[in-house]
Amino acid sequence: AGDAYHPCQPHPDGLGLARAVEAALRRGGLPPDAIGYVNANATGTPFSDASEAAALTRVFGEDAGRLPVSSTKSVHGHALEASGLLELLVTVLALRHGKLPVTAGWLGPDPQCPLDVIRDAPRPARTEHALTLNAAFGGADTALLVS
């Protein structure tokens, strides 16, 4: 999905990413409450992270704050176009091995991102379904459903 909001910034309300998540769920035939983990795009910039949190809140409603979320970019770096593939592999392996990865370098809560960020230690994966999200320049947004 796309939002075409700005060449380098996502729409502040997360509209494009929310559409991508909704499309992934629709194509997979799953309701939002079937998802038990999100590997977020989370570049660590306040504007982008707040937009992504807004997209998750738009799709998952009040459950967004209870949905385990982490980002692995702080471990493997931002690999531009390859980031989506790296994060897809991490998500598949997290479900396969039953451990949800941490967000390394997380400094503390952000009121603009009221999410259940996995920090300090991996969590047991108690789900069969996860999403991995990516947002690219120009407002190109992707949500991949992994089961």
C-alpha positions in Angstrom: 0.0 0.0 0.0 1.1 3.6 -0.3 0.4 6.9 1.2 2.4 9.2 -1.1 2.5 11.7 1.8 6.1 12.9 1.5 9.3 11.6 -0.2 10.9 10.7 3.1 8.2 10.6 5.8 5.2 8.4 6.3 1.7 9.8 6.8 1.5 10.9 10.5 -1.7 8.8 10.9 -0.1 5.7 9.4 -2.7 5.4 6.7 -0.6 3.6 4.1 0.8 1.1 6.6 -2.6 0.5 8.1 -3.9 -0.3 4.6 -1.0 -2.7 4.1 -1.7 -4.5 7.4 -5.5 -4.7 6.7 -4.8 -6.2 3.2 -2.4 -8.8 4.6 -5.0 -9.8 7.2 -7.7 -9.9 4.6 -5.7 -12.0 2.2 -4.6 -14.4 5.0 -8.2 -14.7 6.2 -7.3 -13.7 9.7 -8.9 -11.3 12.1 -6.6 -8.8 13.8 -6.7 -10.6 17.2 -5.1 -13.7 15.6 -1.8 -11.8 15.4 0.5 -12.3 18.3 3.7 -10.5 17.3 4.8 -7.6 15.1 8.3 -7.1 13.8 8.1 -3.3 13.3 9.8 -1.2 10.7 10.8 1.1 13.6 13.7 3.1 12.2 14.1 4.8 15.6 13.0 8.2 14.4 10.2 9.8 16.4 8.1 10.8 13.4 8.3 7.4 11.7 7.9 5.4 14.9 4.8 7.4 15.9 3.3 6.9 12.4 3.8 3.2 12.7 2.3 3.1 16.2 -0.7 5.1 14.8 -1.1 2.5 12.0 -1.1 -0.4 14.5 -3.6 1.4 16.7 -5.8 2.1 13.6 -5.9 -1.7 12.8 -5.7 -3.3 16.3 -7.6 -0.7 18.3 -7.1 -0.9 22.1 -5.4 -4.3 21.6 -2.4 -2.5 20.0 -1.0 -1.7 23.4 -1.0 -5.4 24.3 0.5 -6.8 21.1 4.2 -7.7 21.4 6.3 -5.5 19.1 10.0 -5.3 18.5 12.4 -4.1 15.9 15.6 -5.7 14.9 17.1 -2.9 12.9 19.2 -1.8 15.9 21.0 -5.2 15.7 21.4 -5.8 12.0 21.3 -2.1 10.8 19.1 -0.5 8.2 19.9 -2.4 5.0 17.6 -0.2 2.9 15.9 -2.5 0.4 17.3 -5.7 2.1 15.7 -4.7 5.4 12.4 -6.3 4.5 14.1 -9.6 3.8 16.2 -9.6 6.9 13.2 -8.8 9.1 11.1 -11.5 7.3 13.8 -14.0 8.2 13.9 -12.9 11.8 10.1 -13.1 12.1 10.0 -16.6 10.6 12.8 -17.8 12.9 11.1 -16.2 15.9 8.0 -18.2 15.3 9.9 -21.4 14.5 12.1 -21.2 17.6 9.4 -19.8 19.9 11.3 -16.7 20.9 10.3 -13.1 20.1 13.4 -10.9 19.7 14.2 -7.8 21.8 14.4 -4.2 20.6 18.1 -3.6 21.3 19.0 -0.1 22.5 15.5 0.8 23.6 15.8 3.8 25.8 12.4 4.2 27.3 8.7 4.7 26.5 7.5 7.3 24.0 4.0 8.6 24.6 3.5 8.7 20.9 4.2 5.0 20.7 2.0 3.3 23.3 3.0 -0.2 22.3 4.2 -3.4 24.2 7.8 -3.2 23.2 9.8 -6.3 23.8 12.9 -5.3 25.7 15.6 -6.7 28.1 15.0 -10.4 27.1 13.3 -12.4 24.4 9.8 -13.5 25.1 8.2 -16.8 24.5 6.2 -16.8 21.3 2.6 -17.7 22.1 1.3 -17.3 18.6 1.2 -18.9 15.2 0.8 -15.7 13.3 3.0 -12.6 13.1 3.4 -9.5 10.9 6.6 -8.0 9.6 6.2 -4.3 8.5 8.2 -2.1 6.2 7.9 1.5 5.1 10.0 2.8 2.3 10.7 6.2 0.8 7.9 7.7 -1.1 5.3 6.1 1.1 5.6 2.5 -0.1 4.3 0.3 2.8 4.5 -3.5 3.1 3.0 -5.9 5.7 3.8 -9.6 5.4 1.8 -12.1 7.3 3.8 -15.1 8.6 2.2 -18.2 9.9 
